[in-house]
């Protein structure tokens, strides 16, 4: 599997898990809130909080890293 593919899978998996956590928190705290609104609110918060893929050029070639709001250092991905 290609490195870029692995990074994308990790990013999408993290997005999905964060989305489910936020949606379940909204579901159990706000009972009167309709499901489409829970989904929209969860998607916006998840888009802000989810890790991002950053591709940059180094002397040794292109490097891929995941940047996340809660980590000080980005996660560098290697082969």
N, C-alpha and C positions, 0 to 999 in steps of 0.2 A: 504494500500500500504506500502511496506517495505521502511525503511529509505534509504537504499542503492539505491533502485529503484528511489525514489524521487530525490536523489542527482544526479544520472545519467541523469534523465530527465532535471533537471535544467542546468546541464553542457552542454548537447547536444543542448538545446534550446539557451543558451548563445552562443555556437559555431556557430549555424546557423544564429543567428541575427548579430553577428559580421562579419561573412562571407558575408552576404547580404549587409551590410553597406560598407565594403571594396570593394566588387565587384561593387557596384553602383558608388562609388567614382572613381574607375578605369574606369568604363564605360563612365562616363560623362567627365572625364579629358583627357583620351587617346582614341580618336575616331578611330584611325588607328590600335589599338591593337586588335588582334583576340581573340575570346571568350575563346578558350582553354588556352591561355596564361593568360587572366584575371582570369580564374578559378584557375590556378596553383599558380599564385602570391597571390591571395586572400587566398588560402588554407594554404600556407606557413606562411603568416603574421598572419592569424587567429590561427594557431597552436602555434605560439609564444605568442600571446596576450590573448588567451582564458583561462578561469579559469581551474584549475586542481584539481582533487579529491585526497585528502591525507587521508589515513587510518592509524591511529597510535594506539599504545597500551598505555592505561593509567591504573592507579590503579583500576578504576571502570569498566574497560573493554575496548573494542575497540571503538574508536571515529572516526567520519568522519568529515572532514572539506574541505572547498573549499578555495584554495589559488589562489589569482589573482595578476597580476603584478602591478595593480594600487591601491591596498589596502594595508595598512601597516599591519593590523591584519587580520588573516584568519577568514572565516565565519564558526563557529562551528554549526553543524547540530544536532538537538536533536529530540527525539520522540515526 
